[in-house]
Amino acid sequence: MHATISAAAALDPTTGFDDRPVVVGVDARGASDAAIAWAVTFARSAGRPIRAVMVASSPTVFPSGLDGFGLVMPDPDLFEASVALERALDRALPDPEARAAVQSRILVGGVSDCLLREAEDASLLVLGGASGRRRRLLSTAKTVMSRAACPVVVVPTGGPPPTPDRARRPEPRAAELAMSAPWL
């Protein structure tokens, strides 16, 4: 059974709703830079921990003979994802104090599935979104918004940097904020 809360209470840092982390999905192409900055500003103003996650592909398993066991080889994607995550955080957060507050994690598997697992214990999931006039949401964002256990904020790429006032009282447009939780 899920407790009933309003979306405003879940996002309002003054309610002290809980201390679950704000999770931000990071990609290597820079589409998540604005989302990282927004998530860190919001989490700091709300006094919540921040976790940045990047998803890498599954490790490669090579058959090793007739015994049925495989040899798991380290996947270069894991190393590349680790480097890309650190670069994205450094690019989006030039302030060392802000950067030091972020816990980073590499996940292995499908992007939507990994983000949904991270959202299970998050107070808020923040993703980067498409930019431009049409502001079409990417398929990953659509999937996550429809199935996440917490509120999801999609921050357009290339948007203005967040201000502390907007972080304390986030007011994303309807297309940018999707509430998809069991209690709604």
N, C-alpha and C positions, 0 to 999 in steps of 0.2 A: 504494500500500500504506500502510495506517495503522498507527501504532504502537499497541501495546496498553497501556492504562493502566487503573487502577481508577478508579471514580467518586470514591472517597475521596481518591485522590491528586490528581485534577483539582480538587477543591474545597478541599483542605487547603493553606492558605497557607504552612505550614512546609516543604512539600516542594520549593518553588522550581521547580515544574513548568515554568513559562514566564512570560514577561512579556506575553503577549497580554492585551488589555483585557477588563475586565468591561463588558458592554454592557447598558444598561437601556432598555427601551421606555417611552416617556412618552406619556400621552394628555392631552387638554385638560380632561377632566372631573374630574380629581383622583383617579381610581382607581389611579394609579401612584405616589402620594406615598409610601406605605410601601415600595414597591419601590425607589424612588430612594434613600430613606434607608438601606435595607438594603444595596443595591448599593454605595453610597459607603462605608459602614462596612466592608463586607467587603473592597472593593478597597484601601482605605487600610491595613487590617490586613495584607493580603497583599502590599502593595507593588506593586500592579498599577495601570495606568492605568484610568480610568473614562470611558466614553463614553455620553452620553445621546442617544437618537435619537427623533425624532417624524416620523411619516409624513404627508405632505400629498398631495392629489390631483394628478393630472398637469396640466401647463399646457394651456391651451386653444389649439387650432390653428384658425385661420379660413382658409378658402380665399381666395386672393387673385387669382384669375383663371384663365385657360386655360393658363398656363405650368406648372401642376402643383405649384407651390410654395405653401406656406401661410405665413401670418404667425403667429408664436407670440407670444401676448400674455402679459405677466406675470400670473400668477394671484393674485388676492387671497388665496387659500388659503395660498400660500407665506408671505406677510407675516403672516397670522393665525397660522399654525403657528409661525413664529419668535417672535412675541409670546407665544403660549400656552406654548411650551417654556421660555422665560425665566421666565415667571410660575410655572410648575410647579416649576422648579428653585429659585426663590427661596422658594416656599411650603414645599417639602419640606426645604430646606437653609438654615435661617436663619443658620448659621455661615458667615461670609465665607470662612474658610480652606477649609472643605469645598466650598463653591460654586466657589472658584477652581480646584480640582483637577479639575473636570468639563469634559471637552470635549463640546460639543453639536453636533448635526448634524441638519439637516432632510433627509429622504429623500422622493423623489417616486415614487409608484406604489401598488401594493396593499400593505396593511399586512403580511400574512403574508409575501409575497415579499420585501419590504424587510427585515423582521426576519431572515428566513432568510439573506439576503445578508450582513447584518451579523454573523450568527452564524458565518459561515465562517472569520473570523479572530479570533474571540473565545475567551477561556478559559471564559466563563460568560455566559449570557444570562439577565437577570432581568426578569420581567414582573409587573404587578399582576394580581390575580385577583379573582374575585367574593367578596363578603362574605356574611355571614349564616349561618344554620344549615346550609343545604345546601351552601355553598361550591362551587357548580357552576362549573366552569371555562368560560371564554368560548371561543367557537369559534376565535378567533385563537390563544389559548394552546394549545388542543388541536392545531391544525394545526402550529404552530411546534414543540411538544414532539415530535410524531411525525416531524418531518423535519429538525430542527436538527442541525448538525455538532458541537455542543458541548453540555454539560449545560445544562439549563434549570431555573431556580428560579422558581416562581410564589408571590409573596408576597400573602397575603390583604389586601384593603383594610380599613382601619380596625383593623388589628391593633396590638399594642403596638409601640412603637418598638424597633428593634434595639439590643441591648447589645453592647459590644465582645466579650464572651465568646462570644455566639452568632455573631458575625461571624467570629471566628477558627475556630470549629468549628461550621459551620452544621449544624443538625439538623432540617430541615423534615420535616413528616410526609410519608408516602409519596405522598399525593394532591397535595402541593405541590411535589415534586421529581420530575422526569421525566428520566431519562437516555435520550437518543436520539442516539447517535453511531455512526458506521460501525464503531467498534471494539468496540461492545457486542453 
